Amino acid sequence: MSRSLYPHRRQRRLRTRGAVRDLVRESVLTPSDLIQPLFVKQQPGPDEPIPSMPGQSRHTVASLVERCRRAWAAGVPAVALFPRVLDTIKTEDGRAAWDPDGLVPEAISALKAALPELLVITDVALDPYSSLGQDGVVVDGEIHNDRTIEALIQQAVCQARAGADVVAPSDMMDGRIGAIRDALDEHGFTNTLIFAYSAKYASAFYGPFRDALDSAPRGGTDKRTYQMDPGNGDEALHEVEMDLAEGADWVMVKPGMPYLDIVWRVKETFGRPTFAYQVSGEYAMFKAAGQQGWIDERTCVLEALLSFKRAGADGVLTYHATEAAEWLGR
């Protein structure tokens, strides 16, 4: 048989042994690439499992601390907090968001006392506190951009004062990054990072999260008037460019896997710390398919998380963070 049928360059030689594959692997996932989102509740009583997110719960502050100990022990360097507050404190303007004695300041204080090196990231948005389930202040049926920014400034400063390491505006109002940066600096919080939800799409994948916080919109405008259209890619680059110019330290693309092309474009264009959020709907699908035995949850989740690194993400917010870190450590 002719030698020409057997090329000298054989890619399969790079796949023959585990040690060889390890040495030439281009993208690597480690626990330090992961951020664990967690829910904390104001309601009395024990933790409340979230039916649409198996394995996730609304934690009491005490339980939250223990849950974070597990994440930290597994090598996860950061957690992102999302509050489920009492319905009785929700208002149309969401003013409970900057209550210094509120749930989030209490949770931050407890975490920093127990785990001082753990990075605590806090959500800057009004929807958990809004009686209308909106990320901003509603005026005449529409989200008022500048009045919302004034509220977000107070929320971010309140969180920084409580000890948050990173504040993460997730509202998608125009100009809020620069306004929050100015306010933080004026109050002496120059080392508090801003993690901008820069390319946050109006996605159908957020449903379980809204169940967890009871934050589905109930009045006012459609969220598509401020979250991005899923059909747009160039717009994401404009949003990221503006947020970086206004002082964002990190930028995020949300959701995750359906927007890997956006993650790639953002990282290639700007070369700045870029993260993706593997959101609640993505988590729920992996869990449901795994529980049915249709997929191997562990291997599929780790493969999916690796895809974010291959696309250029510096890190991933994922509800699987602690489990994935524990899997990687075994």
Secondary structure, 3 states (H helix, E strand, C coil): CCHHHCCCCCHHHHHCCHHHHHHHCCCCCCHHHEEEEEEEECCCCCCEECCCCCCCEEECHHHHHHHHHHHHHHCCCEEEEEEECCHHHCECCCHHHHCCCCHHHHHHHHHHHHCCCCEEEEEECCCCCECCCCCCCEECCEECHHHHHHHHHHHHHHHHHHCCCEEEECCCCCCHHHHHHHHHHHCCCCCCEEEEEEEEECCHHHHHHHHHHCCCCCCCCCHHHCCECCCCCHHHHHHHHHHHHHCCCEEEEECCHHHHHHHHHHHHHHCCCEEEEECHHHHHHHHHHHHCCCCCHHHHHHHHHHHHHHCCCCEEEECCHHHHHHHHHC
